[in-house]
């Protein structure tokens, strides 16, 4: 089982701020989720689904850059103290790609999780989402295995996911932030 831990105060990095969702984030998030490069992996979002899954969900962190909503992430912390693991899912808009925004957002969230006693963070992108996988591996995530027939895709066929993890023993203080010029 996982629990949704609400964000209580913004987490600020060099370029990225992670913060709680606001009603005004619904339209920007929907626009990002409808971008073809994002919609390929985050399928079928409607205004109602965005409101329910992102605006009203305690697990949501808005990824903000320069005061603009750049994307969002779910941070789902396991409830069993014997298995201190957090699962994270995230997306960013295409105009924010290529600047390591997603990596910084992940690093900030992971640092918060490690500080709370979590020892392992997992990601499970589609095996064909090569750009995201490269980004996660640059941050220090390691391939654990393939999740067969993991994701139902448009048209109903199944595709595999790639299980990646990063542990506190890899980076006791959390992963380093991406270098900035």
Protein Blocks (a to p, Z undefined) as FASTA:
>chain_A
ZZddddfbdcddfkbccddddfklmmmmmmmmmpmklmmmmghiafklmmmmmmmpmkbc
cddeehiafbdcdddddfblklccddddddddfklgonlmmmmmmmmmmmmmmmnopabd
cddddfklmmlmmmmmmnopacfbdcehkbccehhiacddddddddfklmmnopaddddZ
Z
